[in-house]
Amino acid sequence: MYLDAPEKDAKKICKIKRSISFLLIKGKLYEEALKELLDLEMIEKINYGDDSVKIGKTYKSIGTIYCLMEDNDKAKEYLTKAYKIFEAKGIDKLMTEVLTKLKSMDSPRLGLKFTVVPTDATAKSLKGKKIAKKKTIK
């Protein structure tokens, strides 16, 4: 239906779907928000590609919802996808936000442990920042 919309319409649809999902999250309607974001993921992949910053932000939002729904495996999957996109694009702020979410899941109670290994270029850009250099997302 809207998957083959012209680019300017696709941008509007993406903006609307993202806004709807955030309203649903605020209302704690996580399943409905997840549905909107999964639709958004499809539209963004078609219009912006698999490695765009937009799709990275959508992955981050989907991962966050899975965290809220306590589906930690899916949360890790989507947050890891987001991290890899942000790392490839050199977007330190978003990398840090995702890493913080992953670390917040790092809990003996949940039985989870996450680490991230930045590329050499990313390690240089992070030098002197509070993120450890030798961390790996598994």
N, C-alpha and C positions, 0 to 999 in steps of 0.2 A: 504494500500500500504506500507507505512513505519511504520505503527503502530506495525507490527509484525516483524520488523527488529531485527537482533541479537543485543545484548547490545552494543557492540563496535560501530556498525553502528548507533544505536539510539543516542549514545553520539555525534557522528559527525553530525547527522541530527539536533539535538538540538542546537549544537554550530552554525551551518550554519543558521538555522531559527532565532536564537537570533541575529546574526550579520546582517542578512537581515532586521529584524524588526528595529534595531537601525539605519540602513542606511535610511530606509523609514521614520522613525521619524525625522531624520535630514533634510530630504527633505520635511517635513510637509505633507507626504502622510499617514495620520493617519489611514484611513480605511484599507489600504493595510497592514500597520504595525500591526493593530489589528488582521487582519485575520491570519497573520503569528504567532502572539503570542497565539491566540486561538488554532491554530494547535499545537503549542509547548506545550501548557497546556495539551492537550490530550496525547501527547507522553510522557511527563514527569510524568503524573499521572500513566501511565502504567508501566514505567520503574523505577520510583523513589518513587512512593507512593503519597498519598494525603497530607502528612504533611512534605515533604522534604523541605530543604532550597531552592533547585532549584525551586520548584513550588512556594514557597513564593516569590522569586525574580521575577518570571514570573507574579504572581498576582500583585506585586508592579508595574511592567511595564505596565500591562493591566490597572490598576487603573490610572496610570499617563496619558495614552493615553485617557482614558475616561475623565479625567480632561481637557486635551487639547481640546477635542471635546465638552466640556461643558455638558457632561452627568453625572451630579453630583451623582445621585443615583447609577449608575453602578460604578462610581469611588469609592464611599464610600464602596460599596459591596466588590470590589476587594482589596482595601487598607486595609479593616478590616480583610479579610481573610489572607492577608500577615502579618499584625500585629500579629494576633493570632499565626501563625506559628513561627514567630521570637520570640515572647514572650515564647512560649513553649520550644524553643531551647535555650533561654537565650542569644540571639544575640542583645545586647543593641544598637549597631551602626545602624543596620537595623530597629530596633524598633523606634529609634529616627527619622530616615529619613522618615519613614511612618507617624509617628505622626506629623512631620513638614508639610508633604503634606496635611494631614487631617486638621491641624490647618489653613493652608493657604486657605482652602475652608471655614473655619469658618468665615462667612461674613454676616452681616445683609442684604447686597445686594443680596446674594444668598439664604438667609433664612435658612442657615444650621448651625448646632452647633454640634461639635464632642468632645467627651471626652473618655478617656481610663482608665480602672481600672486594674492595674497590679496585678498579683498573688502575694502572700506573698514573694516568692523567688525572683521574679522580683523586687518587691519594695525594698528588701534589696540590690540587686545589683545596683539599681538606687539611693540609698541613697546618698544625697549630690550632685546629678546631677541636672541640670536645669529642668528636667521633673517633673511636679507635680505628687504626689503619688495617689491622689484620682480623677482620670479622668476615664470616661467610654465611650467606643464606643457603640452607640446604634444601 
